[in-house]
Structure formats: C-alpha cells, structure tokens
Amino acid sequence: MLRSELIARLAEENPTLKAREVERIVDVIFDEIAAALERGDRVELRGFGAFSVRKR
C-alpha cells in the first residue's frame, strides 16, 4: 500500500476529516515512528509488528 492509498482509505473511512487533515495525521505518525527509531527506541504496533534499528 502506498502512502497516498493509505491517506485515501483513511479519508474514505472518516468522512468528517478532510484529505489534507488525514495527510497531516499520517505525516505526524510516520515522523514520530522515525524519530523514535532515530533515538534507538523500539516501536511496537500491536497486531502489526515491531520495529527497531540494528547495526550490521
């Protein structure tokens, strides 16, 4: 699923939100996930998966 597809789907399922609002929400979520990983934190999305950065 592409980012644009995710935004379209979320906007479709939440008609009270405008597409631009949904886009901003998605951006904030991804920014927070990226920031947590940059800090070395582990990110867990229950029912989906866990993400962490490992050195190779």
PDB file of N, CA, C and O in Angstrom:
ATOM      1  N   MET A   1       0.857  -1.178   0.000  1.00  0.00           N
ATOM      2  CA  MET A   1       0.000   0.000   0.000  1.00  0.00           C
ATOM      3  C   MET A   1       0.897   1.233   0.000  1.00  0.00           C
ATOM      4  O   MET A   1       1.835   1.334   0.790  1.00  0.00           O
ATOM      5  N   LEU A   2       0.603   2.139  -0.870  1.00  0.00           N
ATOM      6  CA  LEU A   2       1.332   3.401  -0.938  1.00  0.00           C
ATOM      7  C   LEU A   2       0.796   4.386   0.094  1.00  0.00           C
ATOM      8  O   LEU A   2      -0.335   4.262   0.563  1.00  0.00           O
ATOM      9  N   ARG A   3       1.623   5.360   0.437  1.00  0.00           N
ATOM     10  CA  ARG A   3       1.213   6.407   1.386  1.00  0.00           C
ATOM     11  C   ARG A   3      -0.070   7.087   0.905  1.00  0.00           C
ATOM     12  O   ARG A   3      -0.982   7.327   1.696  1.00  0.00           O
ATOM     13  N   SER A   4      -0.138   7.394  -0.378  1.00  0.00           N
ATOM     14  CA  SER A   4      -1.323   8.056  -0.930  1.00  0.00           C
ATOM     15  C   SER A   4      -2.562   7.167  -0.832  1.00  0.00           C
ATOM     16  O   SER A   4      -3.668   7.665  -0.621  1.00  0.00           O
ATOM     17  N   GLU A   5      -2.382   5.865  -0.982  1.00  0.00           N
ATOM     18  CA  GLU A   5      -3.502   4.935  -0.848  1.00  0.00           C
ATOM     19  C   GLU A   5      -3.981   4.871   0.600  1.00  0.00           C
ATOM     20  O   GLU A   5      -5.182   4.812   0.862  1.00  0.00           O
ATOM     21  N   LEU A   6      -3.040   4.884   1.528  1.00  0.00           N
ATOM     22  CA  LEU A   6      -3.391   4.894   2.950  1.00  0.00           C
ATOM     23  C   LEU A   6      -4.197   6.140   3.290  1.00  0.00           C
ATOM     24  O   LEU A   6      -5.217   6.055   3.975  1.00  0.00           O
ATOM     25  N   ILE A   7      -3.748   7.286   2.818  1.00  0.00           N
ATOM     26  CA  ILE A   7      -4.448   8.546   3.077  1.00  0.00           C
ATOM     27  C   ILE A   7      -5.849   8.507   2.484  1.00  0.00           C
ATOM     28  O   ILE A   7      -6.811   8.899   3.146  1.00  0.00           O
ATOM     29  N   ALA A   8      -5.976   8.043   1.255  1.00  0.00           N
ATOM     30  CA  ALA A   8      -7.289   7.965   0.601  1.00  0.00           C
ATOM     31  C   ALA A   8      -8.223   7.035   1.365  1.00  0.00           C
ATOM     32  O   ALA A   8      -9.397   7.349   1.557  1.00  0.00           O
ATOM     33  N   ARG A   9      -7.706   5.899   1.798  1.00  0.00           N
ATOM     34  CA  ARG A   9      -8.534   4.928   2.532  1.00  0.00           C
ATOM     35  C   ARG A   9      -8.994   5.491   3.869  1.00  0.00           C
ATOM     36  O   ARG A   9     -10.160   5.352   4.236  1.00  0.00           O
ATOM     37  N   LEU A  10      -8.078   6.130   4.601  1.00  0.00           N
ATOM     38  CA  LEU A  10      -8.439   6.718   5.891  1.00  0.00           C
ATOM     39  C   LEU A  10      -9.450   7.847   5.720  1.00  0.00           C
ATOM     40  O   LEU A  10     -10.379   7.976   6.518  1.00  0.00           O
ATOM     41  N   ALA A  11      -9.276   8.658   4.694  1.00  0.00           N
ATOM     42  CA  ALA A  11     -10.220   9.752   4.427  1.00  0.00           C
ATOM     43  C   ALA A  11     -11.595   9.194   4.080  1.00  0.00           C
ATOM     44  O   ALA A  11     -12.618   9.742   4.490  1.00  0.00           O
ATOM     45  N   GLU A  12     -11.610   8.108   3.325  1.00  0.00           N
ATOM     46  CA  GLU A  12     -12.871   7.466   2.938  1.00  0.00           C
ATOM     47  C   GLU A  12     -13.608   6.911   4.158  1.00  0.00           C
ATOM     48  O   GLU A  12     -14.832   7.008   4.252  1.00  0.00           O
ATOM     49  N   GLU A  13     -12.859   6.335   5.080  1.00  0.00           N
ATOM     50  CA  GLU A  13     -13.469   5.732   6.269  1.00  0.00           C
ATOM     51  C   GLU A  13     -13.779   6.745   7.367  1.00  0.00           C
ATOM     52  O   GLU A  13     -14.441   6.412   8.350  1.00  0.00           O
ATOM     53  N   ASN A  14     -13.306   7.971   7.206  1.00  0.00           N
ATOM     54  CA  ASN A  14     -13.541   9.036   8.186  1.00  0.00           C
ATOM     55  C   ASN A  14     -14.031  10.284   7.463  1.00  0.00           C
ATOM     56  O   ASN A  14     -13.280  11.248   7.314  1.00  0.00           O
ATOM     57  N   PRO A  15     -15.278  10.274   7.014  1.00  0.00           N
ATOM     58  CA  PRO A  15     -15.794  11.375   6.191  1.00  0.00           C
ATOM     59  C   PRO A  15     -15.832  12.733   6.897  1.00  0.00           C
ATOM     60  O   PRO A  15     -15.985  13.758   6.233  1.00  0.00           O
ATOM     61  N   THR A  16     -15.699  12.761   8.206  1.00  0.00           N
ATOM     62  CA  THR A  16     -15.691  14.050   8.911  1.00  0.00           C
ATOM     63  C   THR A  16     -14.337  14.746   8.792  1.00  0.00           C
ATOM     64  O   THR A  16     -14.208  15.925   9.121  1.00  0.00           O
ATOM     65  N   LEU A  17     -13.330  14.012   8.321  1.00  0.00           N
ATOM     66  CA  LEU A  17     -11.993  14.586   8.142  1.00  0.00           C
ATOM     67  C   LEU A  17     -11.737  14.881   6.668  1.00  0.00           C
ATOM     68  O   LEU A  17     -12.145  14.118   5.792  1.00  0.00           O
ATOM     69  N   LYS A  18     -11.069  15.979   6.409  1.00  0.00           N
ATOM     70  CA  LYS A  18     -10.674  16.318   5.046  1.00  0.00           C
ATOM     71  C   LYS A  18      -9.398  15.551   4.708  1.00  0.00           C
ATOM     72  O   LYS A  18      -8.634  15.178   5.598  1.00  0.00           O
ATOM     73  N   ALA A  19      -9.177  15.322   3.424  1.00  0.00           N
ATOM     74  CA  ALA A  19      -7.995  14.575   2.987  1.00  0.00           C
ATOM     75  C   ALA A  19      -6.711  15.238   3.480  1.00  0.00           C
ATOM     76  O   ALA A  19      -5.766  14.541   3.851  1.00  0.00           O
ATOM     77  N   ARG A  20      -6.659  16.557   3.491  1.00  0.00           N
ATOM     78  CA  ARG A  20      -5.464  17.272   3.972  1.00  0.00           C
ATOM     79  C   ARG A  20      -5.235  17.015   5.462  1.00  0.00           C
ATOM     80  O   ARG A  20      -4.091  16.917   5.904  1.00  0.00           O
ATOM     81  N   GLU A  21      -6.314  16.906   6.233  1.00  0.00           N
ATOM     82  CA  GLU A  21      -6.184  16.606   7.662  1.00  0.00           C
ATOM     83  C   GLU A  21      -5.642  15.189   7.861  1.00  0.00           C
ATOM     84  O   GLU A  21      -4.765  14.957   8.694  1.00  0.00           O
ATOM     85  N   VAL A  22      -6.173  14.258   7.090  1.00  0.00           N
ATOM     86  CA  VAL A  22      -5.710  12.875   7.175  1.00  0.00           C
ATOM     87  C   VAL A  22      -4.238  12.800   6.773  1.00  0.00           C
ATOM     88  O   VAL A  22      -3.453  12.091   7.403  1.00  0.00           O
ATOM     89  N   GLU A  23      -3.868  13.529   5.728  1.00  0.00           N
ATOM     90  CA  GLU A  23      -2.478  13.544   5.280  1.00  0.00           C
ATOM     91  C   GLU A  23      -1.555  14.042   6.395  1.00  0.00           C
ATOM     92  O   GLU A  23      -0.481  13.482   6.612  1.00  0.00           O
ATOM     93  N   ARG A  24      -1.969  15.074   7.087  1.00  0.00           N
ATOM     94  CA  ARG A  24      -1.168  15.625   8.193  1.00  0.00           C
ATOM     95  C   ARG A  24      -1.048  14.615   9.331  1.00  0.00           C
ATOM     96  O   ARG A  24       0.025  14.464   9.916  1.00  0.00           O
ATOM     97  N   ILE A  25      -2.138  13.927   9.647  1.00  0.00           N
ATOM     98  CA  ILE A  25      -2.121  12.904  10.701  1.00  0.00           C
ATOM     99  C   ILE A  25      -1.136  11.791  10.340  1.00  0.00           C
ATOM    100  O   ILE A  25      -0.330  11.377  11.173  1.00  0.00           O
ATOM    101  N   VAL A  26      -1.204  11.314   9.108  1.00  0.00           N
ATOM    102  CA  VAL A  26      -0.295  10.258   8.653  1.00  0.00           C
ATOM    103  C   VAL A  26       1.151  10.739   8.734  1.00  0.00           C
ATOM    104  O   VAL A  26       2.028   9.997   9.178  1.00  0.00           O
ATOM    105  N   ASP A  27       1.405  11.974   8.308  1.00  0.00           N
ATOM    106  CA  ASP A  27       2.757  12.534   8.381  1.00  0.00           C
ATOM    107  C   ASP A  27       3.272  12.566   9.819  1.00  0.00           C
ATOM    108  O   ASP A  27       4.419  12.204  10.080  1.00  0.00           O
ATOM    109  N   VAL A  28       2.426  12.998  10.743  1.00  0.00           N
ATOM    110  CA  VAL A  28       2.836  13.069  12.153  1.00  0.00           C
ATOM    111  C   VAL A  28       3.147  11.672  12.690  1.00  0.00           C
ATOM    112  O   VAL A  28       4.141  11.486  13.392  1.00  0.00           O
ATOM    113  N   ILE A  29       2.322  10.709  12.371  1.00  0.00           N
ATOM    114  CA  ILE A  29       2.551   9.337  12.839  1.00  0.00           C
ATOM    115  C   ILE A  29       3.880   8.812  12.315  1.00  0.00           C
ATOM    116  O   ILE A  29       4.686   8.288  13.084  1.00  0.00           O
ATOM    117  N   PHE A  30       4.115   8.950  11.007  1.00  0.00           N
ATOM    118  CA  PHE A  30       5.369   8.459  10.431  1.00  0.00           C
ATOM    119  C   PHE A  30       6.573   9.226  10.969  1.00  0.00           C
ATOM    120  O   PHE A  30       7.629   8.637  11.197  1.00  0.00           O
ATOM    121  N   ASP A  31       6.425  10.531  11.173  1.00  0.00           N
ATOM    122  CA  ASP A  31       7.517  11.327  11.741  1.00  0.00           C
ATOM    123  C   ASP A  31       7.862  10.856  13.149  1.00  0.00           C
ATOM    124  O   ASP A  31       9.036  10.773  13.509  1.00  0.00           O
ATOM    125  N   GLU A  32       6.843  10.547  13.944  1.00  0.00           N
ATOM    126  CA  GLU A  32       7.080  10.074  15.312  1.00  0.00           C
ATOM    127  C   GLU A  32       7.730   8.697  15.327  1.00  0.00           C
ATOM    128  O   GLU A  32       8.608   8.435  16.149  1.00  0.00           O
ATOM    129  N   ILE A  33       7.309   7.821  14.430  1.00  0.00           N
ATOM    130  CA  ILE A  33       7.935   6.499  14.335  1.00  0.00           C
ATOM    131  C   ILE A  33       9.404   6.656  13.953  1.00  0.00           C
ATOM    132  O   ILE A  33      10.275   6.034  14.562  1.00  0.00           O
ATOM    133  N   ALA A  34       9.677   7.481  12.953  1.00  0.00           N
ATOM    134  CA  ALA A  34      11.058   7.707  12.509  1.00  0.00           C
ATOM    135  C   ALA A  34      11.903   8.311  13.627  1.00  0.00           C
ATOM    136  O   ALA A  34      13.048   7.904  13.825  1.00  0.00           O
ATOM    137  N   ALA A  35      11.353   9.273  14.352  1.00  0.00           N
ATOM    138  CA  ALA A  35      12.093   9.913  15.448  1.00  0.00           C
ATOM    139  C   ALA A  35      12.420   8.902  16.543  1.00  0.00           C
ATOM    140  O   ALA A  35      13.525   8.904  17.086  1.00  0.00           O
ATOM    141  N   ALA A  36      11.468   8.048  16.864  1.00  0.00           N
ATOM    142  CA  ALA A  36      11.706   7.029  17.891  1.00  0.00           C
ATOM    143  C   ALA A  36      12.818   6.078  17.456  1.00  0.00           C
ATOM    144  O   ALA A  36      13.682   5.724  18.257  1.00  0.00           O
ATOM    145  N   LEU A  37      12.798   5.669  16.206  1.00  0.00           N
ATOM    146  CA  LEU A  37      13.840   4.779  15.703  1.00  0.00           C
ATOM    147  C   LEU A  37      15.201   5.474  15.685  1.00  0.00           C
ATOM    148  O   LEU A  37      16.219   4.847  15.977  1.00  0.00           O
ATOM    149  N   GLU A  38      15.225   6.758  15.345  1.00  0.00           N
ATOM    150  CA  GLU A  38      16.478   7.521  15.354  1.00  0.00           C
ATOM    151  C   GLU A  38      17.064   7.616  16.763  1.00  0.00           C
ATOM    152  O   GLU A  38      18.284   7.645  16.930  1.00  0.00           O
ATOM    153  N   ARG A  39      16.195   7.663  17.775  1.00  0.00           N
ATOM    154  CA  ARG A  39      16.649   7.709  19.170  1.00  0.00           C
ATOM    155  C   ARG A  39      17.110   6.336  19.660  1.00  0.00           C
ATOM    156  O   ARG A  39      17.669   6.211  20.749  1.00  0.00           O
ATOM    157  N   GLY A  40      16.872   5.322  18.854  1.00  0.00           N
ATOM    158  CA  GLY A  40      17.241   3.971  19.249  1.00  0.00           C
ATOM    159  C   GLY A  40      16.132   3.235  19.967  1.00  0.00           C
ATOM    160  O   GLY A  40      16.346   2.137  20.480  1.00  0.00           O
ATOM    161  N   ASP A  41      14.945   3.826  20.010  1.00  0.00           N
ATOM    162  CA  ASP A  41      13.798   3.184  20.657  1.00  0.00           C
ATOM    163  C   ASP A  41      13.232   2.085  19.763  1.00  0.00           C
ATOM    164  O   ASP A  41      13.451   2.070  18.552  1.00  0.00           O
ATOM    165  N   ARG A  42      12.514   1.186  20.376  1.00  0.00           N
ATOM    166  CA  ARG A  42      11.783   0.144  19.665  1.00  0.00           C
ATOM    167  C   ARG A  42      10.351   0.630  19.491  1.00  0.00           C
ATOM    168  O   ARG A  42       9.762   1.173  20.425  1.00  0.00           O
ATOM    169  N   VAL A  43       9.791   0.439  18.307  1.00  0.00           N
ATOM    170  CA  VAL A  43       8.417   0.853  18.028  1.00  0.00           C
ATOM    171  C   VAL A  43       7.578  -0.404  17.830  1.00  0.00           C
ATOM    172  O   VAL A  43       7.886  -1.237  16.977  1.00  0.00           O
ATOM    173  N   GLU A  44       6.520  -0.535  18.621  1.00  0.00           N
ATOM    174  CA  GLU A  44       5.636  -1.691  18.514  1.00  0.00           C
ATOM    175  C   GLU A  44       4.245  -1.229  18.118  1.00  0.00           C
ATOM    176  O   GLU A  44       3.633  -0.400  18.792  1.00  0.00           O
ATOM    177  N   LEU A  45       3.754  -1.778  17.012  1.00  0.00           N
ATOM    178  CA  LEU A  45       2.381  -1.534  16.570  1.00  0.00           C
ATOM    179  C   LEU A  45       1.648  -2.858  16.753  1.00  0.00           C
ATOM    180  O   LEU A  45       1.729  -3.750  15.909  1.00  0.00           O
ATOM    181  N   ARG A  46       0.945  -2.969  17.846  1.00  0.00           N
ATOM    182  CA  ARG A  46       0.308  -4.243  18.199  1.00  0.00           C
ATOM    183  C   ARG A  46      -0.609  -4.729  17.086  1.00  0.00           C
ATOM    184  O   ARG A  46      -1.385  -3.965  16.510  1.00  0.00           O
ATOM    185  N   GLY A  47      -0.498  -6.002  16.805  1.00  0.00           N
ATOM    186  CA  GLY A  47      -1.282  -6.604  15.743  1.00  0.00           C
ATOM    187  C   GLY A  47      -0.659  -6.408  14.367  1.00  0.00           C
ATOM    188  O   GLY A  47      -1.182  -6.901  13.368  1.00  0.00           O
ATOM    189  N   PHE A  48       0.465  -5.682  14.315  1.00  0.00           N
ATOM    190  CA  PHE A  48       1.121  -5.437  13.030  1.00  0.00           C
ATOM    191  C   PHE A  48       2.584  -5.864  13.066  1.00  0.00           C
ATOM    192  O   PHE A  48       3.024  -6.650  12.227  1.00  0.00           O
ATOM    193  N   GLY A  49       3.335  -5.350  14.033  1.00  0.00           N
ATOM    194  CA  GLY A  49       4.748  -5.700  14.107  1.00  0.00           C
ATOM    195  C   GLY A  49       5.523  -4.761  14.998  1.00  0.00           C
ATOM    196  O   GLY A  49       4.991  -3.778  15.514  1.00  0.00           O
ATOM    197  N   ALA A  50       6.799  -5.084  15.170  1.00  0.00           N
ATOM    198  CA  ALA A  50       7.696  -4.261  15.975  1.00  0.00           C
ATOM    199  C   ALA A  50       8.885  -3.869  15.108  1.00  0.00           C
ATOM    200  O   ALA A  50       9.346  -4.646  14.271  1.00  0.00           O
ATOM    201  N   PHE A  51       9.371  -2.656  15.323  1.00  0.00           N
ATOM    202  CA  PHE A  51      10.466  -2.125  14.526  1.00  0.00           C
ATOM    203  C   PHE A  51      11.574  -1.635  15.445  1.00  0.00           C
ATOM    204  O   PHE A  51      11.315  -1.033  16.486  1.00  0.00           O
ATOM    205  N   SER A  52      12.800  -1.900  15.048  1.00  0.00           N
ATOM    206  CA  SER A  52      13.955  -1.392  15.780  1.00  0.00           C
ATOM    207  C   SER A  52      15.114  -1.297  14.798  1.00  0.00           C
ATOM    208  O   SER A  52      15.106  -1.919  13.736  1.00  0.00           O
ATOM    209  N   VAL A  53      16.102  -0.510  15.177  1.00  0.00           N
ATOM    210  CA  VAL A  53      17.279  -0.331  14.333  1.00  0.00           C
ATOM    211  C   VAL A  53      18.387  -1.219  14.876  1.00  0.00           C
ATOM    212  O   VAL A  53      18.657  -1.233  16.077  1.00  0.00           O
ATOM    213  N   ARG A  54      19.022  -1.957  13.979  1.00  0.00           N
ATOM    214  CA  ARG A  54      20.139  -2.817  14.363  1.00  0.00           C
ATOM    215  C   ARG A  54      21.356  -2.455  13.523  1.00  0.00           C
ATOM    216  O   ARG A  54      21.239  -2.139  12.339  1.00  0.00           O
ATOM    217  N   LYS A  55      22.510  -2.504  14.148  1.00  0.00           N
ATOM    218  CA  LYS A  55      23.754  -2.292  13.402  1.00  0.00           C
ATOM    219  C   LYS A  55      24.165  -3.601  12.763  1.00  0.00           C
ATOM    220  O   LYS A  55      24.018  -4.672  13.353  1.00  0.00           O
ATOM    221  N   ARG A  56      24.680  -3.502  11.555  1.00  0.00           N
ATOM    222  CA  ARG A  56      25.166  -4.701  10.851  1.00  0.00           C
ATOM    223  C   ARG A  56      26.652  -4.651  10.719  1.00  0.00           C
ATOM    224  O   ARG A  56      27.253  -5.566  10.156  1.00  0.00           O
TER     225      ARG A  56
END
